[in-house]
Amino acid sequence: MERHRIMVEVDKLDWYKFKTEVKHSLNQKQFELVCQLHSKYFNHNYYKPCTCSPAIIKQWIAQIDELYETN
């Protein structure tokens, strides 16, 4: 997927807060943040993947982590 190369500062701060708060599972606000940031930086429409299987959201978190770490 094509993505933007640089996270804006407010998104970096949100992601830092997300990473410090999340331990085992996501609350609704955290889930929506992942969906919002992934759609923004990985060039797709906003949507919420099914929570019945966490594979997609885990992949998205890993991709956002990688982007965050390279900024």
C-alpha positions as CSV (number, residue, x, y, z in Angstrom):
1,M,0.0,0.0,0.0
2,E,1.2,3.5,-0.7
3,R,1.5,5.7,2.3
4,H,2.4,9.2,3.4
5,R,6.0,9.3,4.4
6,I,5.8,11.6,7.4
7,M,3.4,11.6,10.4
8,V,2.1,15.0,11.4
9,E,3.1,16.0,15.0
10,V,-0.4,15.6,16.5
11,D,-0.6,12.1,15.1
12,K,2.8,11.3,16.6
13,L,1.6,12.5,20.0
14,D,-1.6,10.5,19.7
15,W,0.3,7.4,18.8
16,Y,2.8,7.9,21.6
17,K,-0.1,8.2,24.1
18,F,-1.7,5.1,22.5
19,K,1.4,3.0,22.9
20,T,1.9,4.1,26.6
21,E,-1.8,3.3,27.5
22,V,-2.5,0.1,25.6
23,K,-1.5,-3.1,27.5
24,H,-3.7,-6.0,26.3
25,S,-6.8,-4.9,24.6
26,L,-8.1,-1.8,23.0
27,N,-11.0,0.4,24.1
28,Q,-13.3,1.9,21.5
29,K,-11.4,5.2,21.4
30,Q,-8.1,3.4,20.8
31,F,-9.6,1.1,18.2
32,E,-11.0,4.2,16.3
33,L,-7.6,5.9,16.5
34,V,-5.9,2.9,14.8
35,C,-8.6,2.9,12.1
36,Q,-8.3,6.6,11.5
37,L,-4.5,6.7,11.4
38,H,-4.2,3.6,9.2
39,S,-6.7,5.0,6.7
40,K,-4.9,8.3,6.6
41,Y,-1.3,7.0,6.2
42,F,-2.0,3.9,4.2
43,N,-4.3,5.4,1.7
44,H,-7.7,3.7,2.1
45,N,-11.1,4.7,3.2
46,Y,-11.8,4.7,6.9
47,Y,-13.4,1.5,8.1
48,K,-13.5,-0.6,11.2
49,P,-12.4,-4.2,10.7
50,C,-14.4,-6.9,12.5
51,T,-13.2,-7.4,16.0
52,C,-14.0,-11.1,15.9
53,S,-10.5,-11.7,14.5
54,P,-7.8,-9.3,15.7
55,A,-5.3,-10.1,12.9
56,I,-6.1,-7.1,10.8
57,I,-6.0,-4.6,13.6
58,K,-2.7,-6.1,14.9
59,Q,-1.2,-5.8,11.4
60,W,-2.4,-2.2,11.3
61,I,-0.8,-1.4,14.6
62,A,2.5,-2.9,13.5
63,Q,2.4,-0.9,10.3
64,I,1.7,2.4,12.2
65,D,4.5,1.5,14.7
66,E,6.9,1.1,11.8
67,L,5.8,4.4,10.3
68,Y,6.1,6.1,13.8
69,E,9.6,4.7,14.3
70,T,10.8,6.0,11.0
71,N,9.7,9.5,11.7
